Amino acid sequence: MIGLGEEMSFVDEAKFYVKGGDGGNGCVSFRREKYVPKGGPNGGDGGRGGSVYIRSTEKVQSLIDFKYRSHFKASRGGHGQGKDKHGANGSDLIVEVPTGSVIKDAESGETLVDLVDEGQEFIAAKGGKGGLGNTHFASGANRTPRIATDGGAGEERWLTIELKLIADIGLIGLPNAGKSSLLAKLSAANPKIGDYPFTTLEPQLGVLQEKFSKPYIIADIPGLIEDAHKGAGLGHSFLKHIERTSILLHVVDISEDNHADNYQVLERELRKYNDELTDRVKLVVLNKTDLVDPEMVAEIKDEYENSGFRALHVSALSGDGVGELRSILIEMMEDIEQCAEALRTENHEADRDD
């Protein structure tokens, strides 16, 4: 999917064709050497066709290349020759895609591989086997076989690729909630910012880092609206980008009278799109405190926390409260990683005992 116009550079869905190279044909040949009047068969085998591999890499951030190229074919194997010369194997073709890409069969929709690790590879289309030369068909009853086999056809199929950003923290909220401004304050990112809906037309990434902490990737997901899970607005296109996040940062514009209703709208959309997202670690960020009376800010914060949500108030415009938010996010990420490491250790020990 290109997005809202040809000028957009972020492509996160594409359909493409892959074909492995055909195998080379086997050769029918006989020895024709001087003083060897009854030379036997010496036809070489054909080379195997090259395969098409898909490899994930962090060097690629978008699927923009698929906008200009949709067919990927590996080279075919060379044909066998006389004097037992085998044909050369075809060269493999490696297609690099962003880490976080999901490859599916275009016809069935079946997920074939989820490329979540750097350098992970998947054979998208195997090359065909090389044909056999006539040397393979010699026998006592047939010393001069005049048959060889053709090379096998390489696999071919249409695939779809879907990019799901791998970010540690996802910023979500309705249009104009102030996510882009908050991302700019939390990291070194410089997203486009304006006072109109759908300022962000593609996911923006930033790096969250304190002096003694490791860096964490934070993603600003484009503004969602009601019925986003059905395709309304931009939400359907980008909801998938929050599936891999460890923390959901729900940004609420508390300068609006219906901010509580707006929060519930987004909660419903998350639940309808993927019910598991509602169980994700979540922090409610009450934004635009510079436009609200301080006593009212405290009351609103109490309302959210009394409803069971962890809430923090900030002003992305002035920067008030952003430092505290940054520290809390890093602390939360470190806790999540420690729990994950403890679980991996426990599972490893269990496997070793078995």
Secondary structure, 3 states (H helix, E strand, C coil): CCCCCCCCCCCCEEEEEEECCCCCCCCCCECCCCCCCCCCECCCCCCCCCCEEEEEECCCCCCCHHHHCCEEECCCCCCCECCCECCCCCCCEEEEEECCEEEEECCCCCEEEEECCCCCEEEEECCCCCCCCHHHHCCCCCCCCCCCCCCCCCCEEEEEEEECCCCCEEEECCCCCCHHHHHHHHCCCCCCCCCCCCCCCCCEEEEECCCCCCCEEEEECCCCCCCHHHCCCCHHHHHHHHCCCCEEEEEEECCCCCHHHHHHHHHHHHHHHCHHHHHCEEEEEEECHHHCCHHHHHHHHHHHHHCCCCEEECCCCCCCCHHHHHHHHHHHHHHHHHHHHHHHHHHHHHHHHC
